């Protein structure tokens, strides 16, 4: 059962679970997290969300309790928007800055 904690401001925190992973899988998860510039915990959350969505889309009855898939956060939306952009080339060579030195 997931545990729920309360922050110092009184707002409830997200439920927390504890997972035991084989060492090799933990190393792979850590490497993926580094590639995506995420924490290991956030990477695990993203991968779990994707796996649950795939199972639900496949019509599997593996998940018996109703699940809530959170909407993408603003950070995830920004990241997706930036990744979707086409690379742009600079026009011309970069200009050098001239430093104005008082006489």
C-alpha positions in Angstrom: 0.0 0.0 0.0 1.4 3.4 -0.9 2.0 5.8 2.0 1.0 9.4 2.0 2.9 12.0 3.9 2.0 15.6 4.8 4.3 18.5 4.0 5.2 21.2 6.6 2.6 23.5 4.9 -0.1 20.9 5.6 -0.7 19.9 2.0 -0.6 16.2 1.3 2.3 14.9 -0.6 2.1 12.4 -3.5 1.8 8.7 -2.4 5.1 6.9 -2.1 6.0 3.4 -2.7 9.2 1.4 -2.2 10.5 -0.9 -5.0 13.4 -3.3 -4.8 15.3 -3.6 -8.1 18.1 -5.9 -9.2 21.4 -4.1 -9.3 21.8 -4.4 -13.1 18.3 -2.9 -13.7 19.1 -0.1 -11.2 22.2 0.8 -13.2 20.2 0.8 -16.5 17.6 3.0 -14.9 20.3 5.4 -13.6 21.9 5.6 -17.1 18.5 6.4 -18.7 17.8 9.1 -16.1 21.2 10.7 -16.8 20.5 10.7 -20.6 17.1 12.4 -20.0 18.5 14.8 -17.4 16.1 13.5 -14.8 16.3 12.1 -11.3 16.2 8.3 -11.0 12.9 8.6 -9.1 11.3 10.8 -11.8 12.6 8.5 -14.6 11.0 5.5 -12.8 7.8 7.4 -12.5 7.7 8.3 -16.2 8.5 4.7 -17.2 5.8 3.3 -14.9 3.3 5.8 -16.3 4.1 4.7 -19.9 3.9 1.1 -19.0 0.5 1.5 -17.3 -0.8 3.5 -20.3 0.3 0.7 -22.7 -1.4 -1.9 -20.6 -4.6 0.1 -20.4 -4.6 0.8 -24.1 -4.1 -2.9 -24.8 -7.3 -3.6 -22.9 -5.5 -5.6 -20.2 -7.2 -6.3 -16.9 -3.9 -6.4 -15.0 -4.7 -3.1 -13.2 -7.9 -3.8 -11.2 -8.1 -0.5 -9.3 -9.0 2.7 -11.2 -5.8 4.6 -12.0 -5.3 8.3 -12.4 -2.8 9.2 -15.1 -1.7 12.7 -14.3 -1.6 15.3 -17.1 1.9 16.3 -18.3 3.5 18.9 -16.1 4.6 22.2 -17.5 8.2 21.0 -17.5 7.2 18.0 -19.6 5.1 20.1 -22.0 8.0 22.5 -22.4 10.5 19.7 -23.0 8.2 18.1 -25.6 7.7 21.4 -27.4 11.4 22.0 -27.5 12.1 18.5 -28.8 9.5 18.9 -31.5 11.1 22.1 -32.9 13.3 21.9 -35.9 16.9 23.0 -35.5 17.6 26.4 -36.9 20.8 27.6 -38.4 22.4 30.9 -37.5 22.4 33.5 -40.2 26.0 34.5 -40.9 29.0 34.4 -38.7 28.6 35.5 -35.1 29.4 39.1 -34.5 32.1 40.1 -32.1 31.3 42.3 -29.3 33.2 45.6 -29.0 34.1 46.7 -25.6 33.8 50.4 -25.1 36.7 51.6 -23.0 36.5 55.0 -21.5 39.3 57.3 -22.5 
